Amino acid sequence: MSDWLEQVQMTDLSRLVDDAAVWAPLHRIAGTLDKSLPGIFAADYVERLEAARSRLRPALDDSTSDEEGADA
């Protein structure tokens, strides 16, 4: 989430979020995450991030379970 928010902040927020009232809370959330997640400054952060993404991605054969979980 922290990485995604960083990417969002580095883009033109007005293209992604059309309400400027949302921008300040997004920046505040990102700042809070930056302060509470010291691991984002670790030398192996890129590897940690990719490992987390791999754990969170559904397996290719899990597509039916995702659809079932969406109904819950």
C-alpha positions, 0 to 999 in steps of 0.5 A: 500500500505504501509503495502504491501511494508513493507512485500515486503521489508521483503522478498527476493526482488530478488524473487519478482522483478528480476531487482535490479534497481527497488529495490531502488525506492521501498524502497524510496516509502516505506520510503516516505509513512512511513513519510507521514502516521503517522497512521501506527504507531498508536496502532490500526493500525491493526484494521484500516488496516483490515477495509481499506482492507474490504472497498477495497475488492469487494463484492462477488456479485460484480464480474460482475461489476469488469469485466465490470469496467476492460473494461472501 
